[in-house]
Structure formats: C-alpha cells, structure tokens
C-alpha cells in the first residue's frame, strides 16, 4: 500500500482520533474549523482509503489482571511455506499474543505476549512449543516496567 497524501486538516483529525476515538463528529469538526458534513466526508474518505483501519476501545491490562509482558523470540530450521503458514495460522489464534513479527537477524520470529503471571506464561509456552513441530529455539525475556506505550502513530 502506498502512503496516502494528507493535508493539515486530515493530520489534525487523525491526531485527535488517536487521542480519543470516541470524539463526536461535532467536536472533531469544531477542532478543525469545519462544519460536520465536510468533516464527515473527510473521515469517510480516510476510512475508504484505509488510513483509518478501525476504531476500538483500549483497555487497561493491569485492571484486567494482565500485567506480565513477555517477549518471545523463536528460531526454526524449517523455512518452507507450508511450515510458515501452519505456524502463523496457529500462533495468531493464541489470544495471549498481542504482536507477532517475522524478523531479520538472529531470530526468525518475535512476539509480545500478555498474561497474568509466570504460571500463565508457562502454560502459554507449553501450548506454543507443542502446537507446531519445527521450532528449534525459544528465548523469552520479561518486561519489568513499561516505560512507554502508545498506539498513536507519529503523523508528520
């Protein structure tokens, strides 16, 4: 997908929505000095172009007892398309996996896992390594403190 050309008003709308996805159309329009109809048309265009992917509520993981963050690095000796597809399909079904990447470098894959505690992580780990054959190495590191977390993209 090619980058979409955005003007100042589009960027301001996107910045505002990233801070508060529940802002009313009236408040958004007022913030960018438009009436509601042209503001709605801009938002609709940004959705149609795929710039606005979805609108969600961000939950507080600690309030839900999910404060144990692990970063899991995985190596495999099997780089076939069949293995890759099975591994991706299986792993993406695990609700504990918050982010999942294919990597360049020492490890082939990395994921961010969110669970309640070490015991829950151990259960996740066992589920992971027993779900797909061909994993040759799994290394996990654990976050002690979150220093920055944002879902807001740097719109310039």
KAFEN-V106486 format. One record per backbone hydrogen bond with DSSP energy under -0.5 kcal/mol. CO is the residue of the C=O (numbers start at 1). NH is the residue of the N-H. Records with the same first field share a line. If there is no record, write none. Layout:
CO = NH / NH
//
This chain:
7 = 11
8 = 12
9 = 13
10 = 14
11 = 15
12 = 16
13 = 17
14 = 18
15 = 19
16 = 20
20 = 23
24 = 28
25 = 29
26 = 30
27 = 31
28 = 32
29 = 34
30 = 33
35 = 39
36 = 40
37 = 41
38 = 42
39 = 43
40 = 44
41 = 45
42 = 46
43 = 47
44 = 48
45 = 49
46 = 51 / 52
47 = 50
51 = 53
57 = 59
59 = 61
60 = 64
61 = 64 / 66
62 = 65
65 = 67
67 = 69
68 = 70 / 115
69 = 143
70 = 72 / 113
71 = 73 / 141
72 = 111
73 = 139
74 = 108 / 109
75 = 136 / 137
77 = 79
80 = 84
81 = 85
82 = 86
83 = 87
84 = 88
85 = 89
86 = 90
87 = 91
88 = 92
89 = 93
90 = 93
91 = 94
93 = 95
94 = 97
96 = 98 / 114
99 = 112
101 = 110
108 = 103
109 = 74
110 = 101
111 = 72 / 113
112 = 98 / 99
113 = 70
115 = 68
117 = 121
118 = 122
119 = 123
120 = 124
121 = 125
122 = 126
123 = 127
124 = 128
125 = 129
126 = 130
127 = 131
128 = 131 / 132
132 = 135
134 = 77 / 78 / 136
137 = 75
139 = 73
141 = 71
145 = 147
153 = 155
154 = 156
//
